[in-house]
């Protein structure tokens, strides 16, 4: 992504209410001649004339360039986001342990719902949840749910 100093910046007065809050749009002109319209979650100027910024033109329309403007990191290099097929602006990877915990929670909820509010021993709920978890992890249907041993 290119680095340039801001030549001028102006708050446009346009806003957009999105899922992560309101974006306030600014028109930037860079010292390298690039003009770009970018949104920030504040109506206070983040950058002023003379500030060094990183910018990315995401698309060009009949109204001009749309994109993003942000600070470079401490050494003047830009932090690269991991590449992803999903939304490039908000992507991250969860660890396998976190993913497994999310699956376990879903399986436990499904097991409780399967029993329909009837009071049963927790070990039976846990056994069915483990059966669901194994299916989610392997995709294999086992002949029957394993009984989790109660160690009392």
N, CA, C and O of each residue as an XYZ file, in Angstrom:
608
protein
N       0.848     -1.175      0.000
C       0.000      0.000      0.000
C       0.893      1.238      0.000
O       1.921      1.268      0.676
N       0.498      2.252     -0.756
C       1.328      3.447     -0.863
C       1.382      4.252      0.430
O       0.453      4.244      1.238
N       2.511      4.950      0.596
C       2.706      5.877      1.709
C       2.803      7.267      1.114
O       3.467      7.471      0.098
N       2.143      8.217      1.744
C       2.240      9.601      1.307
C       1.914     10.495      2.485
O       1.387     10.044      3.503
N       2.235     11.766      2.331
C       1.826     12.744      3.334
C       0.510     13.357      2.885
O       0.256     13.521      1.691
N      -0.321     13.691      3.863
C      -1.609     14.320      3.585
C      -1.344     15.766      3.172
O      -0.665     16.507      3.882
N      -1.882     16.159      2.024
C      -1.795     17.548      1.563
C      -2.962     18.348      2.139
O      -2.786     19.471      2.613
N      -4.180     17.742      2.089
C      -5.359     18.383      2.674
C      -6.371     17.315      3.060
O      -6.387     16.224      2.490
N      -7.218     17.641      4.036
C      -8.274     16.735      4.479
C      -9.483     17.574      4.866
O      -9.351     18.638      5.470
N     -10.671     17.073      4.505
C     -11.914     17.804      4.790
C     -13.000     16.816      5.191
O     -13.218     15.825      4.493
N     -13.684     17.068      6.302
C     -14.835     16.274      6.720
C     -15.986     16.610      5.779
O     -16.368     17.773      5.654
N     -16.548     15.578      5.106
C     -17.587     15.825      4.097
C     -18.963     16.074      4.696
O     -19.799     16.730      4.074
N     -19.207     15.559      5.887
C     -20.537     15.654      6.481
C     -21.392     14.427      6.170
O     -22.470     14.260      6.739
N     -20.914     13.572      5.271
C     -21.637     12.327      4.957
C     -21.325     11.281      6.020
O     -20.196     11.184      6.501
N     -22.335     10.503      6.378
C     -22.155      9.424      7.349
C     -22.846      8.170      6.848
O     -23.682      8.220      5.946
N     -22.485      7.042      7.447
C     -23.139      5.767      7.163
C     -23.201      4.989      8.460
O     -22.179      4.792      9.117
N     -24.404      4.540      8.838
C     -24.584      3.734     10.045
C     -24.443      2.273      9.670
O     -25.319      1.705      9.017
N     -23.344      1.665     10.083
C     -23.067      0.271      9.771
C     -23.122     -0.587     11.009
O     -23.420     -0.090     12.095
N     -22.836     -1.881     10.865
C     -22.919     -2.815     11.988
C     -21.893     -2.528     13.090
O     -22.087     -2.942     14.233
N     -20.802     -1.822     12.756
C     -19.775     -1.511     13.751
C     -19.811     -0.054     14.191
O     -18.849      0.435     14.785
N     -20.894      0.639     13.912
C     -21.023      2.029     14.315
C     -21.125      2.958     13.117
O     -21.188      2.519     11.969
N     -21.141      4.244     13.410
C     -21.276      5.258     12.366
C     -19.921      5.599     11.774
O     -18.950      5.817     12.499
N     -19.864      5.643     10.441
C     -18.664      6.098      9.744
C     -18.877      7.526      9.288
O     -19.933      7.869      8.755
N     -17.870      8.354      9.500
C     -17.863      9.741      9.053
C     -16.868      9.819      7.906
O     -15.734      9.358      8.041
N     -17.273     10.397      6.780
C     -16.432     10.389      5.589
C     -15.620     11.669      5.437
O     -16.094     12.773      5.706
N     -14.373     11.478      4.992
C     -13.413     12.550      4.782
C     -12.886     12.473      3.359
O     -12.715     11.386      2.806
N     -12.629     13.639      2.772
C     -11.943     13.714      1.477
C     -10.485     14.051      1.747
O     -10.173     15.079      2.348
N      -9.594     13.168      1.294
C      -8.165     13.367      1.450
C      -7.545     13.671      0.099
O      -7.958     13.126     -0.925
N      -6.547     14.552      0.107
C      -5.673     14.728     -1.046
C      -4.265     14.499     -0.525
O      -3.848     15.105      0.462
N      -3.537     13.617     -1.198
C      -2.189     13.267     -0.784
C      -1.174     14.116     -1.548
O      -1.476     14.649     -2.615
N       0.019     14.234     -0.995
C       1.074     14.983     -1.665
C       1.471     14.341     -2.996
O       1.995     15.017     -3.882
N       1.218     13.015     -3.139
C       1.542     12.345     -4.413
C       0.450     12.552     -5.466
O       0.548     12.021     -6.572
N      -0.600     13.329     -5.121
C      -1.651     13.662     -6.077
C      -2.903     12.808     -5.980
O      -3.911     13.132     -6.608
N      -2.869     11.734     -5.218
C      -4.031     10.850     -5.074
C      -5.105     11.530     -4.232
O      -4.813     12.128     -3.196
N      -6.337     11.432     -4.685
C      -7.495     11.902     -3.916
C      -8.299     10.675     -3.532
O      -8.494      9.768     -4.342
N      -8.765     10.651     -2.290
C      -9.489      9.474     -1.808
C     -10.539      9.895     -0.781
O     -10.314     10.812      0.009
N     -11.687      9.219     -0.800
C     -12.750      9.410      0.171
C     -12.703      8.195      1.098
O     -12.813      7.056      0.645
N     -12.537      8.450      2.412
C     -12.395      7.356      3.378
C     -13.247      7.624      4.605
O     -13.449      8.776      4.988
N     -13.744      6.566      5.218
C     -14.572      6.668      6.411
C     -13.807      6.310      7.670
O     -12.973      5.404      7.670
N     -14.101      7.036      8.751
C     -13.535      6.756     10.074
C     -14.675      6.771     11.085
O     -15.722      7.371     10.841
N     -14.468      6.111     12.217
C     -15.520      6.029     13.226
C     -15.544      7.236     14.160
O     -16.119      7.173     15.246
N     -14.938      8.304     13.749
C     -14.963      9.518     14.552
C     -15.168     10.720     13.635
O     -14.769     10.703     12.471
N     -15.793     11.759     14.174
C     -15.927     12.977     13.387
C     -14.851     13.987     13.772
O     -14.919     15.149     13.373
N     -13.860     13.549     14.546
C     -12.672     14.342     14.837
C     -11.600     13.940     13.838
O     -11.437     12.756     13.541
N     -10.879     14.903     13.329
C      -9.857     14.612     12.327
C      -8.773     13.698     12.913
O      -8.154     14.026     13.925
N      -8.553     12.547     12.261
C      -7.496     11.636     12.689
C      -6.154     12.048     12.107
O      -5.112     11.823     12.722
N      -6.175     12.651     10.927
C      -4.962     13.039     10.231
C      -5.078     14.486      9.783
O      -6.160     14.955      9.433
N      -3.960     15.181      9.797
C      -3.898     16.573      9.377
C      -2.896     16.710      8.245
O      -2.133     15.783      7.975
N      -2.893     17.845      7.589
C      -1.928     18.105      6.529
C      -0.520     17.910      7.089
O      -0.186     18.408      8.165
N       0.287     17.183      6.344
C       1.663     16.907      6.757
C       1.851     15.551      7.409
O       2.984     15.078      7.506
N       0.762     14.897      7.866
C       0.876     13.570      8.484
C       1.185     12.515      7.427
O       0.615     12.533      6.336
N       2.089     11.598      7.757
C       2.370     10.480      6.860
C       1.338      9.375      7.109
O       1.090      8.989      8.251
N       0.743      8.874      6.023
C      -0.309      7.867      6.132
C      -0.103      6.759      5.108
O       0.638      6.906      4.136
N      -0.766      5.678      5.355
C      -0.898      4.571      4.408
C      -2.300      4.701      3.826
O      -3.257      4.949      4.560
N      -2.429      4.536      2.523
C      -3.770      4.581      1.950
C      -3.949      3.443      0.959
O      -2.991      2.919      0.392
N      -5.195      3.085      0.775
C      -5.537      1.992     -0.136
C      -6.805      2.385     -0.887
O      -7.853      2.621     -0.284
N      -6.692      2.451     -2.215
C      -7.858      2.743     -3.045
C      -8.566      1.427     -3.309
O      -8.026      0.562     -3.999
N      -9.764      1.263     -2.770
C     -10.519      0.015     -2.931
C     -11.309     -0.010     -4.238
O     -11.430     -1.054     -4.879
N     -11.850      1.158     -4.628
C     -12.572      1.221     -5.902
C     -12.617      2.662     -6.383
O     -12.527      3.609     -5.601
N     -12.757      2.792     -7.682
C     -12.874      4.109     -8.308
C     -14.237      4.187     -8.970
O     -14.608      3.317     -9.758
N     -14.977      5.232     -8.645
C     -16.315      5.442     -9.203
C     -16.326      6.764     -9.967
O     -15.313      7.458    -10.050
N     -17.471      7.094    -10.512
C     -17.602      8.373    -11.211
C     -17.426      9.548    -10.251
O     -17.177     10.673    -10.683
N     -17.557      9.285     -8.942
C     -17.418     10.331     -7.930
C     -16.006     10.413     -7.361
O     -15.714     11.319     -6.581
N     -15.127      9.489     -7.733
C     -13.752      9.507     -7.241
C     -13.341      8.194     -6.608
O     -14.027      7.179     -6.741
N     -12.212      8.228     -5.916
C     -11.649      7.034     -5.273
C     -12.263      6.819     -3.896
O     -12.415      7.763     -3.122
N     -12.613      5.575     -3.599
C     -13.088      5.168     -2.270
C     -12.034      4.243     -1.686
O     -11.448      3.429     -2.400
N     -11.795      4.368     -0.384
C     -10.807      3.476      0.213
C     -10.571      3.755      1.672
O     -11.469      4.188      2.393
N      -9.330      3.497      2.107
C      -8.989      3.628      3.522
C      -7.705      4.438      3.671
O      -6.850      4.464      2.785
N      -7.602      5.091      4.811
C      -6.428      5.876      5.167
C      -6.120      5.544      6.621
O      -7.002      5.601      7.478
N      -4.860      5.195      6.897
C      -4.486      4.876      8.280
C      -3.011      5.139      8.498
O      -2.267      5.404      7.553
N      -2.587      5.062      9.768
C      -1.198      5.300     10.135
C      -0.336      4.106      9.743
O      -0.786      2.962      9.807
N       0.908      4.374      9.335
C       1.856      3.265      9.179
C       2.314      2.832     10.573
O       2.113      3.562     11.543
N       2.931      1.642     10.682
C       3.417      1.222     12.003
C       4.674      2.007     12.359
O       5.090      2.882     11.600
N       5.285      1.706     13.502
C       6.392      2.482     14.056
C       7.600      2.596     13.124
O       8.240      3.646     13.083
N       7.925      1.536     12.376
C       9.111      1.553     11.529
C       8.818      2.074     10.131
O       9.702      2.046      9.274
N       7.622      2.541      9.878
C       7.289      3.038      8.556
C       6.825      1.940      7.611
O       6.463      2.221      6.468
N       6.831      0.703      8.066
C       6.338     -0.422      7.272
C       4.898     -0.675      7.688
O       4.499     -0.356      8.809
N       4.139     -1.236      6.799
C       2.745     -1.485      7.097
C       2.545     -2.899      7.566
O       3.137     -3.840      7.039
N       1.702     -3.035      8.565
C       1.397     -4.354      9.075
C       0.475     -5.056      8.089
O      -0.578     -4.534      7.722
N       0.886     -6.243      7.667
C       0.091     -7.002      6.710
C      -0.936     -7.829      7.450
O      -0.614     -8.498      8.432
N      -2.169     -7.786      6.982
C      -3.221     -8.638      7.535
C      -3.113    -10.006      6.898
O      -2.682    -10.115      5.750
N      -3.496    -11.065      7.620
C      -3.501    -12.382      6.994
C      -4.469    -12.409      5.820
O      -5.564    -11.850      5.892
N      -4.064    -13.053      4.754
C      -4.933    -13.161      3.591
C      -6.056    -14.139      3.895
O      -5.845    -15.162      4.546
N      -7.240    -13.816      3.423
C      -8.417    -14.627      3.711
C      -9.403    -14.481      2.570
O      -9.417    -13.464      1.877
N     -10.232    -15.505      2.374
C     -11.284    -15.425      1.366
C     -12.502    -14.692      1.890
O     -13.401    -14.333      1.130
N     -12.524    -14.468      3.220
C     -13.661    -13.763      3.802
C     -13.375    -12.270      3.764
O     -12.478    -11.819      3.052
N     -14.129    -11.519      4.519
C     -13.989    -10.068      4.535
C     -12.544     -9.668      4.836
O     -12.056     -9.951      5.930
N     -11.851     -9.026      3.910
C     -10.452     -8.705      4.123
C     -10.221     -7.664      5.206
O      -9.124     -7.604      5.761
N     -11.198     -6.853      5.523
C     -10.977     -5.794      6.489
C     -11.126     -6.259      7.938
O     -10.682     -5.552      8.843
N     -11.718     -7.393      8.183
C     -11.921     -7.851      9.556
C     -11.746     -9.360      9.645
O     -12.688    -10.072      9.993
N     -10.564     -9.851      9.337
C     -10.375    -11.293      9.371
C      -9.394    -11.672     10.465
O      -8.429    -10.947     10.711
N      -9.627    -12.791     11.120
C      -8.705    -13.334     12.091
C      -8.978    -14.820     12.211
O     -10.046    -15.305     11.837
N      -8.001    -15.532     12.737
C      -8.115    -16.970     12.883
C      -8.237    -17.311     14.359
O      -7.506    -16.765     15.186
N      -9.147    -18.201     14.692
C      -9.261    -18.698     16.052
C      -8.434    -19.965     16.155
O      -8.278    -20.691     15.174
N      -7.904    -20.232     17.341
C      -7.119    -21.444     17.540
C      -8.035    -22.666     17.499
O      -9.247    -22.556     17.684
N      -7.438    -23.822     17.255
C      -8.218    -25.063     17.234
C      -8.907    -25.296     18.573
O     -10.031    -25.796     18.620
N      -8.234    -24.933     19.661
C      -8.823    -25.120     20.988
C     -10.083    -24.270     21.152
O     -11.084    -24.736     21.696
N     -10.032    -23.032     20.685
C     -11.202    -22.147     20.773
C     -12.324    -22.691     19.892
O     -13.482    -22.719     20.309
N     -11.989    -23.120     18.684
C     -13.007    -23.686     17.795
C     -13.648    -24.924     18.414
O     -14.867    -25.087     18.352
N     -12.836    -25.798     19.011
C     -13.386    -26.989     19.662
C     -14.316    -26.619     20.812
O     -15.352    -27.256     21.005
N     -13.950    -25.593     21.574
C     -14.800    -25.176     22.692
C     -16.147    -24.651     22.182
O     -17.186    -24.906     22.791
N     -16.127    -23.925     21.076
C     -17.370    -23.417     20.490
C     -18.246    -24.585     20.033
O     -19.459    -24.575     20.244
N     -17.632    -25.582     19.411
C     -18.378    -26.772     18.968
C     -18.956    -27.506     20.175
O     -20.112    -27.928     20.152
N     -18.150    -27.658     21.234
C     -18.630    -28.352     22.440
C     -19.843    -27.637     23.042
O     -20.814    -28.281     23.441
N     -19.781    -26.314     23.102
C     -20.904    -25.549     23.648
C     -22.162    -25.774     22.821
O     -23.251    -25.948     23.368
N     -22.007    -25.770     21.507
C     -23.163    -25.984     20.629
C     -23.722    -27.394     20.805
O     -24.936    -27.594     20.828
N     -22.823    -28.364     20.929
C     -23.257    -29.756     21.093
C     -23.956    -29.960     22.429
O     -24.943    -30.691     22.512
N     -23.450    -29.320     23.467
C     -24.088    -29.434     24.776
C     -25.491    -28.833     24.728
O     -26.433    -29.406     25.276
N     -25.628    -27.696     24.083
C     -26.941    -27.064     23.944
C     -27.890    -27.970     23.150
O     -29.056    -28.126     23.511
N     -27.374    -28.568     22.059
C     -28.203    -29.462     21.245
C     -28.636    -30.688     22.051
O     -29.769    -31.152     21.922
N     -27.737    -31.208     22.876
C     -28.065    -32.375     23.704
C     -29.165    -32.030     24.715
O     -30.092    -32.813     24.923
N     -29.056    -30.866     25.333
C     -30.074    -30.440     26.297
C     -31.418    -30.272     25.597
O     -32.451    -30.704     26.108
N     -31.397    -29.634     24.410
C     -32.642    -29.448     23.653
C     -33.223    -30.790     23.213
O     -34.443    -30.951     23.174
N     -32.365    -31.749     22.883
C     -32.821    -33.078     22.475
C     -33.633    -33.726     23.603
O     -34.640    -34.390     23.356
N     -33.187    -33.526     24.822
C     -33.891    -34.129     25.953
C     -35.163    -33.359     26.305
O     -35.910    -33.787     27.184
N     -35.420    -32.252     25.649
C     -36.701    -31.550     25.741
C     -37.079    -31.056     27.108
O     -38.265    -31.027     27.435
N     -36.126    -30.666     27.921
C     -36.449    -30.115     29.226
C     -36.749    -31.171     30.280
O     -37.025    -30.838     31.433
N     -36.697    -32.458     29.888
C     -36.920    -33.527     30.850
C     -35.673    -33.652     31.725
O     -34.550    -33.597     31.223
N     -35.868    -33.817     33.000
C     -34.724    -33.944     33.901
C     -34.100    -35.325     33.718
O     -34.730    -36.354     33.959
N     -32.845    -35.310     33.284
C     -32.083    -36.550     33.122
C     -30.739    -36.345     33.806
O     -30.362    -35.224     34.148
N     -30.033    -37.438     33.996
C     -28.713    -37.342     34.618
C     -27.782    -36.547     33.707
O     -27.787    -36.739     32.491
N     -26.993    -35.666     34.284
C     -26.063    -34.869     33.481
C     -25.118    -35.719     32.629
O     -24.681    -35.290     31.561
N     -24.809    -36.916     33.104
C     -23.904    -37.792     32.369
C     -24.495    -38.192     31.017
O     -23.765    -38.375     30.043
N     -25.831    -38.327     30.964
C     -26.484    -38.666     29.699
C     -26.428    -37.487     28.735
O     -26.232    -37.666     27.533
N     -26.601    -36.292     29.266
C     -26.502    -35.095     28.431
C     -25.083    -34.957     27.888
O     -24.884    -34.667     26.709
N     -24.089    -35.169     28.770
C     -22.689    -35.052     28.356
C     -22.332    -36.117     27.320
O     -21.578    -35.846     26.386
N     -22.870    -37.325     27.482
C     -22.587    -38.409     26.531
C     -23.119    -38.090     25.143
O     -22.427    -38.303     24.147
N     -24.339    -37.584     25.072
C     -24.912    -37.237     23.779
C     -24.174    -36.041     23.169
O     -23.968    -35.984     21.957
N     -23.784    -35.099     24.011
C     -23.017    -33.941     23.521
C     -21.685    -34.405     22.932
O     -21.258    -33.898     21.896
N     -21.034    -35.357     23.580
C     -19.766    -35.893     23.070
C     -19.991    -36.607     21.740
O     -19.155    -36.505     20.842
N     -21.079    -37.311     21.599
C     -21.436    -37.986     20.340
C     -21.600    -36.949     19.222
O     -21.083    -37.126     18.119
N     -22.321    -35.873     19.522
C     -22.503    -34.798     18.543
C     -21.155    -34.165     18.180
O     -20.889    -33.876     17.014
N     -20.308    -33.954     19.200
C     -19.002    -33.334     18.974
C     -18.155    -34.199     18.028
O     -17.543    -33.685     17.091
N     -18.127    -35.496     18.277
C     -17.346    -36.395     17.415
C     -17.857    -36.345     15.975
O     -17.067    -36.383     15.031
N     -19.163    -36.260     15.810
C     -19.717    -36.150     14.462
C     -19.263    -34.833     13.806
O     -18.873    -34.814     12.639
N     -19.321    -33.745     14.572
C     -18.907    -32.446     14.025
C     -17.434    -32.445     13.638
O     -17.063    -31.836     12.634
N     -16.600    -33.106     14.407
C     -15.159    -33.111     14.133
C     -14.773    -34.059     13.001
O     -13.887    -33.743     12.206
N     -15.428    -35.218     12.921
C     -15.000    -36.231     11.944
C     -15.951    -36.370     10.765
O     -15.549    -36.806      9.686
N     -17.207    -36.001     10.968
C     -18.199    -36.187      9.921
C     -18.690    -37.624      9.830
O     -19.454    -37.968      8.928
N     -18.260    -38.451     10.750
C     -18.652    -39.864     10.756
C     -19.789    -40.090     11.749
O     -19.775    -39.566     12.863
N     -20.776    -40.885     11.320
C     -21.877    -41.246     12.204
C     -21.507    -42.560     12.872
O     -21.338    -43.578     12.201
N     -21.384    -42.537     14.179
C     -21.065    -43.743     14.954
C     -22.361    -44.510     15.214
O     -23.430    -43.902     15.263
N     -22.289    -45.820     15.380
C     -23.506    -46.607     15.575
C     -24.326    -46.192     16.792
O     -25.554    -46.250     16.747
N     -23.677    -45.777     17.875
C     -24.426    -45.323     19.037
C     -23.568    -44.382     19.858
O     -22.341    -44.381     19.754
N     -24.228    -43.589     20.669
C     -23.508    -42.651     21.521
C     -22.776    -43.412     22.604
O     -23.297    -44.384     23.153
N     -21.563    -42.969     22.911
C     -20.807    -43.589     24.011
C     -21.359    -43.083     25.321
O     -21.680    -41.902     25.453
N     -21.470    -43.954     26.273
C     -21.900    -43.579     27.611
C     -20.665    -43.013     28.324
O     -19.645    -43.694     28.432
N     -20.755    -41.790     28.802
C     -19.654    -41.193     29.540
C     -19.711    -41.766     30.937
O     -20.758    -41.762     31.583
N     -18.561    -42.266     31.401
C     -18.540    -42.899     32.722
C     -18.566    -41.864     33.821
O     -17.799    -40.902     33.805
N     -19.451    -42.066     34.772
C     -19.561    -41.194     35.916
C     -18.548    -41.649     36.941
O     -18.599    -42.789     37.404
N     -17.621    -40.764     37.304
C     -16.540    -41.147     38.216
C     -16.824    -40.621     39.622
O     -16.114    -39.750     40.126
N     -17.834    -41.143     40.225
C     -18.177    -40.709     41.592
C     -17.605    -41.676     42.577
O     -17.774    -41.500     43.784
